[in-house]
Amino acid sequence: MTNLFARFVKDESGATAIEYGLIAALIAVGIIIAATNLGTELSSIFQRIADKLQNTTVS
């Protein structure tokens, strides 16, 4: 029984899978933040272009 417990304590394959999962989650969060910021910037740029086009056609 102690041999089984000792093997369980030394087994690190589960820890490696958890580490890879955490790294993947961190990368996913980074991508989501970057995409959100990019989307906001693009929306702002297109809104400025639309405003300028609106002002030129009205004048």
N, C-alpha and C positions, 0 to 999 in steps of 0.2 A: 504494500500500500504506500509506503514512503517513497518507493522507487517511482510509482505513478505520479505522486505529487511533485517530486523533484523534476521529472520530465515535463510536467505541466508548467512549472515555474520557469524552466529554461526555454520553453517554446516561445519564440518571438515572431512567428509568422502572422499572428493576428495583429500584433502591434504594427508591423510593416503595412498591412492592409489599411489600418486606421490612419497611419501617417499619410499614405497615398490619398486616401479619401479626404483628409484635411487639406492637403495641398491642392487637390482638384477643386474643393469648395472655395478655397482662397482665390484661386485663379478665376473661378466663375464669378465671384463677387467683384473682383477687379474688372472683369469684362463688362459686367452689368453697370458698374459705376461709370466706366469710360463711355459706354454706349449711351447712357443717359445724358452725360455731359455733352457729348457730341450732338445728340438729338436736340438738346436745348440750344446749343450754339447755331446749328443749322436752321432751326425754327426762327431764331432771332435774325439771322442774315436774310432769310427769305421774307420775313415781315418787313425789314427795312427796304428791300428791293420792291416789294409790293407797294409800300407807302410812297416811295419815290415815283413809281410808275403811275400811281393814282394822282399824285400832285402834278405830274407833267401832262396828263391827259385832261385834267380839269382846267388848267390855266390857259 
